[in-house]
Amino acid sequence: MVGASFDTVAEQKDFAAAEGFPYPLISDPDRAIGRAYEAERDEGEDYADYPRRITYLIDPDGMIAETYDMDGRDLEAHASEVLAAIAERS
């Protein structure tokens, strides 16, 4: 599991430490990753300074196997859904 946001490395480190994240976070201040994964919001859109919350399940070959748009979704139920999708592919 890897998380990404448009924050700087220092902001990511502080956030990860404060939240106790056990997985790496990627700093994407130039939004290149956000653009590549279609997580960048349009200028003028609500929360344009933040990436969309999207989960990608990447298969062992590096291909996107599943995409989950998290807009309005229950995070706890989502985790179970992703774990079930991983188990199904294992």
Biopython code that builds the backbone (N, CA, C, O; Angstrom):
import numpy as np
from Bio.PDB.StructureBuilder import StructureBuilder

atoms = [
    (1, "MET", "N", (0.849, -1.156, 0.000)),
    (1, "MET", "CA", (0.000, 0.000, 0.000)),
    (1, "MET", "C", (0.898, 1.222, 0.000)),
    (1, "MET", "O", (1.897, 1.283, 0.716)),
    (2, "VAL", "N", (0.518, 2.202, -0.825)),
    (2, "VAL", "CA", (1.234, 3.458, -0.927)),
    (2, "VAL", "C", (0.187, 4.563, -1.036)),
    (2, "VAL", "O", (-0.808, 4.410, -1.744)),
    (3, "GLY", "N", (0.407, 5.658, -0.346)),
    (3, "GLY", "CA", (-0.472, 6.815, -0.462)),
    (3, "GLY", "C", (0.259, 7.934, -1.159)),
    (3, "GLY", "O", (1.485, 8.015, -1.089)),
    (4, "ALA", "N", (-0.478, 8.802, -1.834)),
    (4, "ALA", "CA", (0.133, 9.947, -2.515)),
    (4, "ALA", "C", (-0.736, 11.174, -2.309)),
    (4, "ALA", "O", (-1.962, 11.082, -2.247)),
    (5, "SER", "N", (-0.085, 12.320, -2.206)),
    (5, "SER", "CA", (-0.802, 13.590, -2.162)),
    (5, "SER", "C", (0.085, 14.669, -2.755)),
    (5, "SER", "O", (1.241, 14.423, -3.101)),
    (6, "PHE", "N", (-0.468, 15.859, -2.867)),
    (6, "PHE", "CA", (0.266, 16.970, -3.455)),
    (6, "PHE", "C", (1.132, 17.700, -2.428)),
    (6, "PHE", "O", (1.712, 18.742, -2.735)),
    (7, "ASP", "N", (1.221, 17.163, -1.223)),
    (7, "ASP", "CA", (2.012, 17.784, -0.161)),
    (7, "ASP", "C", (3.509, 17.603, -0.405)),
    (7, "ASP", "O", (3.931, 16.747, -1.183)),
    (8, "THR", "N", (4.306, 18.436, 0.286)),
    (8, "THR", "CA", (5.758, 18.307, 0.210)),
    (8, "THR", "C", (6.215, 17.090, 1.018)),
    (8, "THR", "O", (5.437, 16.511, 1.777)),
    (9, "VAL", "N", (7.461, 16.717, 0.850)),
    (9, "VAL", "CA", (8.021, 15.598, 1.609)),
    (9, "VAL", "C", (7.913, 15.874, 3.111)),
    (9, "VAL", "O", (7.509, 14.997, 3.874)),
    (10, "ALA", "N", (8.270, 17.079, 3.532)),
    (10, "ALA", "CA", (8.203, 17.429, 4.960)),
    (10, "ALA", "C", (6.768, 17.331, 5.479)),
    (10, "ALA", "O", (6.536, 16.803, 6.567)),
    (11, "GLU", "N", (5.807, 17.835, 4.708)),
    (11, "GLU", "CA", (4.400, 17.744, 5.120)),
    (11, "GLU", "C", (3.944, 16.287, 5.205)),
    (11, "GLU", "O", (3.204, 15.915, 6.116)),
    (12, "GLN", "N", (4.390, 15.465, 4.253)),
    (12, "GLN", "CA", (4.037, 14.046, 4.262)),
    (12, "GLN", "C", (4.614, 13.354, 5.501)),
    (12, "GLN", "O", (3.925, 12.574, 6.157)),
    (13, "LYS", "N", (5.870, 13.640, 5.813)),
    (13, "LYS", "CA", (6.501, 13.032, 6.990)),
    (13, "LYS", "C", (5.763, 13.409, 8.263)),
    (13, "LYS", "O", (5.504, 12.555, 9.111)),
    (14, "ASP", "N", (5.424, 14.685, 8.401)),
    (14, "ASP", "CA", (4.695, 15.143, 9.587)),
    (14, "ASP", "C", (3.326, 14.473, 9.675)),
    (14, "ASP", "O", (2.916, 14.028, 10.747)),
    (15, "PHE", "N", (2.628, 14.405, 8.559)),
    (15, "PHE", "CA", (1.299, 13.798, 8.524)),
    (15, "PHE", "C", (1.368, 12.313, 8.865)),
    (15, "PHE", "O", (0.576, 11.821, 9.668)),
    (16, "ALA", "N", (2.308, 11.602, 8.259)),
    (16, "ALA", "CA", (2.459, 10.166, 8.513)),
    (16, "ALA", "C", (2.783, 9.906, 9.980)),
    (16, "ALA", "O", (2.258, 8.970, 10.583)),
    (17, "ALA", "N", (3.650, 10.739, 10.549)),
    (17, "ALA", "CA", (4.012, 10.570, 11.965)),
    (17, "ALA", "C", (2.805, 10.844, 12.863)),
    (17, "ALA", "O", (2.555, 10.101, 13.812)),
    (18, "ALA", "N", (2.064, 11.897, 12.568)),
    (18, "ALA", "CA", (0.902, 12.267, 13.386)),
    (18, "ALA", "C", (-0.199, 11.213, 13.323)),
    (18, "ALA", "O", (-0.876, 10.953, 14.317)),
    (19, "GLU", "N", (-0.372, 10.610, 12.149)),
    (19, "GLU", "CA", (-1.437, 9.630, 11.951)),
    (19, "GLU", "C", (-0.984, 8.193, 12.205)),
    (19, "GLU", "O", (-1.807, 7.280, 12.269)),
    (20, "GLY", "N", (0.332, 7.995, 12.352)),
    (20, "GLY", "CA", (0.858, 6.653, 12.598)),
    (20, "GLY", "C", (0.729, 5.732, 11.397)),
    (20, "GLY", "O", (0.497, 4.533, 11.556)),
    (21, "PHE", "N", (0.876, 6.280, 10.196)),
    (21, "PHE", "CA", (0.741, 5.461, 8.989)),
    (21, "PHE", "C", (1.864, 4.440, 8.903)),
    (21, "PHE", "O", (3.033, 4.806, 9.024)),
    (22, "PRO", "N", (1.541, 3.169, 8.698)),
    (22, "PRO", "CA", (2.552, 2.122, 8.593)),
    (22, "PRO", "C", (3.017, 1.891, 7.148)),
    (22, "PRO", "O", (3.761, 0.946, 6.885)),
    (23, "TYR", "N", (2.591, 2.734, 6.226)),
    (23, "TYR", "CA", (2.951, 2.543, 4.815)),
    (23, "TYR", "C", (3.521, 3.849, 4.250)),
    (23, "TYR", "O", (3.300, 4.920, 4.815)),
    (24, "PRO", "N", (4.245, 3.759, 3.148)),
    (24, "PRO", "CA", (4.884, 4.946, 2.588)),
    (24, "PRO", "C", (3.882, 5.907, 1.945)),
    (24, "PRO", "O", (2.840, 5.502, 1.428)),
    (25, "LEU", "N", (4.233, 7.182, 1.995)),
    (25, "LEU", "CA", (3.468, 8.227, 1.330)),
    (25, "LEU", "C", (4.363, 8.882, 0.290)),
    (25, "LEU", "O", (5.546, 9.123, 0.534)),
    (26, "ILE", "N", (3.793, 9.162, -0.858)),
    (26, "ILE", "CA", (4.530, 9.795, -1.947)),
    (26, "ILE", "C", (4.181, 11.272, -1.992)),
    (26, "ILE", "O", (3.009, 11.646, -1.950)),
    (27, "SER", "N", (5.196, 12.101, -2.078)),
    (27, "SER", "CA", (5.020, 13.534, -2.224)),
    (27, "SER", "C", (4.932, 13.855, -3.720)),
    (27, "SER", "O", (5.827, 13.500, -4.486)),
    (28, "ASP", "N", (3.862, 14.521, -4.128)),
    (28, "ASP", "CA", (3.631, 14.832, -5.542)),
    (28, "ASP", "C", (3.268, 16.309, -5.718)),
    (28, "ASP", "O", (2.208, 16.624, -6.259)),
    (29, "PRO", "N", (4.151, 17.226, -5.259)),
    (29, "PRO", "CA", (3.790, 18.644, -5.330)),
    (29, "PRO", "C", (3.644, 19.190, -6.748)),
    (29, "PRO", "O", (2.959, 20.193, -6.949)),
    (30, "ASP", "N", (4.270, 18.553, -7.731)),
    (30, "ASP", "CA", (4.095, 19.027, -9.112)),
    (30, "ASP", "C", (2.904, 18.350, -9.804)),
    (30, "ASP", "O", (2.591, 18.643, -10.958)),
    (31, "ARG", "N", (2.255, 17.445, -9.078)),
    (31, "ARG", "CA", (1.012, 16.771, -9.501)),
    (31, "ARG", "C", (1.170, 15.837, -10.697)),
    (31, "ARG", "O", (0.180, 15.487, -11.340)),
    (32, "ALA", "N", (2.380, 15.437, -10.998)),
    (32, "ALA", "CA", (2.615, 14.541, -12.133)),
    (32, "ALA", "C", (1.940, 13.184, -11.927)),
    (32, "ALA", "O", (1.324, 12.646, -12.846)),
    (33, "ILE", "N", (2.060, 12.642, -10.726)),
    (33, "ILE", "CA", (1.423, 11.354, -10.432)),
    (33, "ILE", "C", (-0.096, 11.523, -10.447)),
    (33, "ILE", "O", (-0.817, 10.694, -11.003)),
    (34, "GLY", "N", (-0.570, 12.602, -9.833)),
    (34, "GLY", "CA", (-2.006, 12.884, -9.827)),
    (34, "GLY", "C", (-2.582, 12.976, -11.220)),
    (34, "GLY", "O", (-3.670, 12.463, -11.483)),
    (35, "ARG", "N", (-1.855, 13.631, -12.121)),
    (35, "ARG", "CA", (-2.297, 13.733, -13.521)),
    (35, "ARG", "C", (-2.303, 12.370, -14.188)),
    (35, "ARG", "O", (-3.259, 12.009, -14.874)),
    (36, "ALA", "N", (-1.230, 11.613, -13.985)),
    (36, "ALA", "CA", (-1.101, 10.304, -14.631)),
    (36, "ALA", "C", (-2.197, 9.338, -14.196)),
    (36, "ALA", "O", (-2.651, 8.506, -14.981)),
    (37, "TYR", "N", (-2.619, 9.455, -12.934)),
    (37, "TYR", "CA", (-3.648, 8.553, -12.400)),
    (37, "TYR", "C", (-5.032, 9.205, -12.327)),
    (37, "TYR", "O", (-5.934, 8.712, -11.650)),
    (38, "GLU", "N", (-5.176, 10.325, -13.042)),
    (38, "GLU", "CA", (-6.460, 11.031, -13.153)),
    (38, "GLU", "C", (-7.050, 11.402, -11.791)),
    (38, "GLU", "O", (-8.261, 11.327, -11.583)),
    (39, "ALA", "N", (-6.177, 11.800, -10.876)),
    (39, "ALA", "CA", (-6.612, 12.201, -9.538)),
    (39, "ALA", "C", (-6.570, 13.716, -9.357)),
    (39, "ALA", "O", (-7.006, 14.229, -8.326)),
    (40, "GLU", "N", (-6.053, 14.429, -10.344)),
    (40, "GLU", "CA", (-5.974, 15.885, -10.247)),
    (40, "GLU", "C", (-7.356, 16.481, -10.546)),
    (40, "GLU", "O", (-8.032, 16.072, -11.490)),
    (41, "ARG", "N", (-7.749, 17.435, -9.738)),
    (41, "ARG", "CA", (-9.039, 18.112, -9.947)),
    (41, "ARG", "C", (-8.847, 19.280, -10.910)),
    (41, "ARG", "O", (-7.744, 19.810, -11.045)),
    (42, "ASP", "N", (-9.922, 19.674, -11.572)),
    (42, "ASP", "CA", (-9.871, 20.813, -12.480)),
    (42, "ASP", "C", (-9.750, 22.115, -11.697)),
    (42, "ASP", "O", (-10.278, 22.236, -10.591)),
    (43, "GLU", "N", (-9.052, 23.083, -12.275)),
    (43, "GLU", "CA", (-8.914, 24.392, -11.658)),
    (43, "GLU", "C", (-10.311, 24.983, -11.462)),
    (43, "GLU", "O", (-11.149, 24.925, -12.361)),
    (44, "GLY", "N", (-10.549, 25.545, -10.291)),
    (44, "GLY", "CA", (-11.853, 26.124, -9.988)),
    (44, "GLY", "C", (-12.828, 25.142, -9.364)),
    (44, "GLY", "O", (-13.855, 25.550, -8.821)),
    (45, "GLU", "N", (-12.520, 23.858, -9.434)),
    (45, "GLU", "CA", (-13.360, 22.820, -8.820)),
    (45, "GLU", "C", (-13.189, 22.878, -7.300)),
    (45, "GLU", "O", (-12.130, 23.269, -6.809)),
    (46, "ASP", "N", (-14.225, 22.490, -6.559)),
    (46, "ASP", "CA", (-14.095, 22.400, -5.113)),
    (46, "ASP", "C", (-12.892, 21.525, -4.769)),
    (46, "ASP", "O", (-12.674, 20.485, -5.391)),
    (47, "TYR", "N", (-12.128, 21.945, -3.791)),
    (47, "TYR", "CA", (-10.952, 21.207, -3.310)),
    (47, "TYR", "C", (-9.894, 21.002, -4.394)),
    (47, "TYR", "O", (-9.201, 19.985, -4.404)),
    (48, "ALA", "N", (-9.771, 21.964, -5.303)),
    (48, "ALA", "CA", (-8.828, 21.849, -6.421)),
    (48, "ALA", "C", (-7.379, 21.676, -5.975)),
    (48, "ALA", "O", (-6.552, 21.183, -6.742)),
    (49, "ASP", "N", (-7.065, 22.075, -4.744)),
    (49, "ASP", "CA", (-5.697, 21.933, -4.236)),
    (49, "ASP", "C", (-5.398, 20.513, -3.753)),
    (49, "ASP", "O", (-4.262, 20.204, -3.397)),
    (50, "TYR", "N", (-6.408, 19.660, -3.743)),
    (50, "TYR", "CA", (-6.260, 18.297, -3.230)),
    (50, "TYR", "C", (-6.571, 17.282, -4.318)),
    (50, "TYR", "O", (-7.438, 17.518, -5.160)),
    (51, "PRO", "N", (-5.863, 16.146, -4.307)),
    (51, "PRO", "CA", (-6.188, 15.100, -5.290)),
    (51, "PRO", "C", (-7.520, 14.429, -4.952)),
    (51, "PRO", "O", (-7.966, 14.437, -3.805)),
    (52, "ARG", "N", (-8.133, 13.859, -5.964)),
    (52, "ARG", "CA", (-9.328, 13.045, -5.730)),
    (52, "ARG", "C", (-8.897, 11.837, -4.902)),
    (52, "ARG", "O", (-7.748, 11.401, -4.983)),
    (53, "ARG", "N", (-9.800, 11.310, -4.124)),
    (53, "ARG", "CA", (-9.506, 10.093, -3.360)),
    (53, "ARG", "C", (-9.886, 8.902, -4.231)),
    (53, "ARG", "O", (-11.062, 8.586, -4.417)),
    (54, "ILE", "N", (-8.876, 8.269, -4.745)),
    (54, "ILE", "CA", (-9.069, 7.122, -5.625)),
    (54, "ILE", "C", (-8.155, 6.010, -5.138)),
    (54, "ILE", "O", (-7.002, 6.255, -4.784)),
    (55, "THR", "N", (-8.664, 4.801, -5.122)),
    (55, "THR", "CA", (-7.852, 3.639, -4.795)),
    (55, "THR", "C", (-7.649, 2.846, -6.076)),
    (55, "THR", "O", (-8.594, 2.588, -6.822)),
    (56, "TYR", "N", (-6.405, 2.466, -6.317)),
    (56, "TYR", "CA", (-6.088, 1.608, -7.455)),
    (56, "TYR", "C", (-5.522, 0.302, -6.924)),
    (56, "TYR", "O", (-4.594, 0.301, -6.115)),
    (57, "LEU", "N", (-6.074, -0.787, -7.374)),
    (57, "LEU", "CA", (-5.531, -2.109, -7.065)),
    (57, "LEU", "C", (-4.643, -2.469, -8.252)),
    (57, "LEU", "O", (-5.122, -2.637, -9.374)),
    (58, "ILE", "N", (-3.356, -2.583, -7.990)),
    (58, "ILE", "CA", (-2.362, -2.846, -9.040)),
    (58, "ILE", "C", (-1.999, -4.327, -8.999)),
    (58, "ILE", "O", (-1.690, -4.862, -7.935)),
    (59, "ASP", "N", (-2.036, -4.984, -10.144)),
    (59, "ASP", "CA", (-1.724, -6.415, -10.174)),
    (59, "ASP", "C", (-0.211, -6.636, -10.198)),
    (59, "ASP", "O", (0.546, -5.675, -10.341)),
    (60, "PRO", "N", (0.240, -7.879, -10.062)),
    (60, "PRO", "CA", (1.685, -8.160, -10.013)),
    (60, "PRO", "C", (2.451, -7.722, -11.267)),
    (60, "PRO", "O", (3.669, -7.551, -11.218)),
    (61, "ASP", "N", (1.748, -7.540, -12.383)),
    (61, "ASP", "CA", (2.393, -7.081, -13.617)),
    (61, "ASP", "C", (2.436, -5.558, -13.717)),
    (61, "ASP", "O", (2.899, -5.003, -14.714)),
    (62, "GLY", "N", (1.944, -4.886, -12.663)),
    (62, "GLY", "CA", (1.962, -3.425, -12.665)),
    (62, "GLY", "C", (0.789, -2.788, -13.372)),
    (62, "GLY", "O", (0.807, -1.584, -13.625)),
    (63, "MET", "N", (-0.224, -3.557, -13.697)),
    (63, "MET", "CA", (-1.404, -3.041, -14.390)),
    (63, "MET", "C", (-2.509, -2.742, -13.374)),
    (63, "MET", "O", (-2.616, -3.410, -12.346)),
    (64, "ILE", "N", (-3.318, -1.744, -13.669)),
    (64, "ILE", "CA", (-4.451, -1.415, -12.802)),
    (64, "ILE", "C", (-5.524, -2.482, -12.994)),
    (64, "ILE", "O", (-6.075, -2.645, -14.083)),
    (65, "ALA", "N", (-5.810, -3.211, -11.902)),
    (65, "ALA", "CA", (-6.804, -4.284, -11.952)),
    (65, "ALA", "C", (-8.187, -3.774, -11.555)),
    (65, "ALA", "O", (-9.196, -4.241, -12.083)),
    (66, "GLU", "N", (-8.239, -2.824, -10.634)),
    (66, "GLU", "CA", (-9.499, -2.249, -10.154)),
    (66, "GLU", "C", (-9.269, -0.781, -9.822)),
    (66, "GLU", "O", (-8.182, -0.391, -9.395)),
    (67, "THR", "N", (-10.304, 0.024, -10.023)),
    (67, "THR", "CA", (-10.279, 1.435, -9.658)),
    (67, "THR", "C", (-11.492, 1.717, -8.787)),
    (67, "THR", "O", (-12.609, 1.317, -9.117)),
    (68, "TYR", "N", (-11.271, 2.402, -7.680)),
    (68, "TYR", "CA", (-12.341, 2.731, -6.749)),
    (68, "TYR", "C", (-12.346, 4.243, -6.521)),
    (68, "TYR", "O", (-11.427, 4.773, -5.898)),
    (69, "ASP", "N", (-13.353, 4.932, -7.012)),
    (69, "ASP", "CA", (-13.506, 6.362, -6.747)),
    (69, "ASP", "C", (-14.109, 6.489, -5.360)),
    (69, "ASP", "O", (-15.208, 5.993, -5.111)),
    (70, "MET", "N", (-13.405, 7.142, -4.466)),
    (70, "MET", "CA", (-13.808, 7.174, -3.069)),
    (70, "MET", "C", (-14.787, 8.296, -2.730)),
    (70, "MET", "O", (-15.156, 8.444, -1.565)),
    (71, "ASP", "N", (-15.209, 9.076, -3.692)),
    (71, "ASP", "CA", (-16.126, 10.181, -3.433)),
    (71, "ASP", "C", (-17.412, 9.674, -2.785)),
    (71, "ASP", "O", (-18.205, 8.973, -3.412)),
    (72, "GLY", "N", (-17.600, 10.039, -1.526)),
    (72, "GLY", "CA", (-18.805, 9.670, -0.803)),
    (72, "GLY", "C", (-18.873, 8.234, -0.318)),
    (72, "GLY", "O", (-19.925, 7.803, 0.155)),
    (73, "ARG", "N", (-17.791, 7.480, -0.419)),
    (73, "ARG", "CA", (-17.808, 6.073, -0.006)),
    (73, "ARG", "C", (-17.413, 5.922, 1.455)),
    (73, "ARG", "O", (-16.684, 6.747, 2.005)),
    (74, "ASP", "N", (-17.899, 4.874, 2.062)),
    (74, "ASP", "CA", (-17.570, 4.524, 3.436)),
    (74, "ASP", "C", (-16.189, 3.876, 3.445)),
    (74, "ASP", "O", (-15.995, 2.831, 2.823)),
    (75, "LEU", "N", (-15.228, 4.482, 4.140)),
    (75, "LEU", "CA", (-13.851, 3.995, 4.110)),
    (75, "LEU", "C", (-13.703, 2.610, 4.726)),
    (75, "LEU", "O", (-12.930, 1.798, 4.218)),
    (76, "GLU", "N", (-14.416, 2.323, 5.795)),
    (76, "GLU", "CA", (-14.305, 1.012, 6.435)),
    (76, "GLU", "C", (-14.836, -0.090, 5.515)),
    (76, "GLU", "O", (-14.215, -1.145, 5.384)),
    (77, "ALA", "N", (-15.965, 0.151, 4.889)),
    (77, "ALA", "CA", (-16.524, -0.828, 3.950)),
    (77, "ALA", "C", (-15.600, -0.974, 2.744)),
    (77, "ALA", "O", (-15.452, -2.068, 2.200)),
    (78, "HIS", "N", (-14.989, 0.115, 2.336)),
    (78, "HIS", "CA", (-14.089, 0.084, 1.186)),
    (78, "HIS", "C", (-12.882, -0.816, 1.444)),
    (78, "HIS", "O", (-12.478, -1.588, 0.574)),
    (79, "ALA", "N", (-12.315, -0.714, 2.633)),
    (79, "ALA", "CA", (-11.159, -1.557, 2.965)),
    (79, "ALA", "C", (-11.522, -3.028, 2.829)),
    (79, "ALA", "O", (-10.736, -3.813, 2.298)),
    (80, "SER", "N", (-12.697, -3.407, 3.302)),
    (80, "SER", "CA", (-13.144, -4.800, 3.188)),
    (80, "SER", "C", (-13.323, -5.203, 1.736)),
    (80, "SER", "O", (-12.993, -6.324, 1.350)),
    (81, "GLU", "N", (-13.843, -4.294, 0.937)),
    (81, "GLU", "CA", (-14.051, -4.555, -0.491)),
    (81, "GLU", "C", (-12.723, -4.800, -1.206)),
    (81, "GLU", "O", (-12.605, -5.726, -2.008)),
    (82, "VAL", "N", (-11.737, -3.975, -0.914)),
    (82, "VAL", "CA", (-10.423, -4.127, -1.547)),
    (82, "VAL", "C", (-9.742, -5.418, -1.084)),
    (82, "VAL", "O", (-9.151, -6.136, -1.891)),
    (83, "LEU", "N", (-9.827, -5.706, 0.211)),
    (83, "LEU", "CA", (-9.233, -6.950, 0.706)),
    (83, "LEU", "C", (-9.894, -8.176, 0.070)),
    (83, "LEU", "O", (-9.222, -9.166, -0.217)),
    (84, "ALA", "N", (-11.196, -8.110, -0.146)),
    (84, "ALA", "CA", (-11.905, -9.221, -0.811)),
    (84, "ALA", "C", (-11.433, -9.349, -2.263)),
    (84, "ALA", "O", (-11.262, -10.461, -2.761)),
    (85, "ALA", "N", (-11.224, -8.224, -2.938)),
    (85, "ALA", "CA", (-10.741, -8.268, -4.321)),
    (85, "ALA", "C", (-9.336, -8.851, -4.388)),
    (85, "ALA", "O", (-9.018, -9.591, -5.319)),
    (86, "ILE", "N", (-8.497, -8.528, -3.417)),
    (86, "ILE", "CA", (-7.145, -9.103, -3.364)),
    (86, "ILE", "C", (-7.223, -10.598, -3.126)),
    (86, "ILE", "O", (-6.535, -11.365, -3.799)),
    (87, "ALA", "N", (-8.042, -11.024, -2.190)),
    (87, "ALA", "CA", (-8.198, -12.461, -1.876)),
    (87, "ALA", "C", (-8.717, -13.230, -3.088)),
    (87, "ALA", "O", (-8.300, -14.360, -3.343)),
    (88, "GLU", "N", (-9.624, -12.610, -3.826)),
    (88, "GLU", "CA", (-10.193, -13.234, -5.024)),
    (88, "GLU", "C", (-9.122, -13.476, -6.091)),
    (88, "GLU", "O", (-9.190, -14.451, -6.840)),
    (89, "ARG", "N", (-8.136, -12.583, -6.152)),
    (89, "ARG", "CA", (-7.085, -12.683, -7.164)),
    (89, "ARG", "C", (-5.910, -13.546, -6.701)),
    (89, "ARG", "O", (-5.022, -13.864, -7.492)),
    (90, "SER", "N", (-5.904, -13.921, -5.434)),
    (90, "SER", "CA", (-4.764, -14.667, -4.876)),
    (90, "SER", "C", (-4.907, -16.159, -5.062)),
    (90, "SER", "O", (-4.032, -16.919, -4.647)),
]
sb = StructureBuilder()
sb.init_structure("model")
sb.init_model(0)
sb.init_chain("A")
sb.init_seg("    ")
for serial, (resi, resn, name, xyz) in enumerate(atoms, 1):
    if name == "N":
        sb.init_residue(resn, " ", resi, " ")
    sb.init_atom(name, np.array(xyz, "f"), 0.0, 1.0, " ", f" {name:<3s}", serial, name[0])
structure = sb.get_structure()
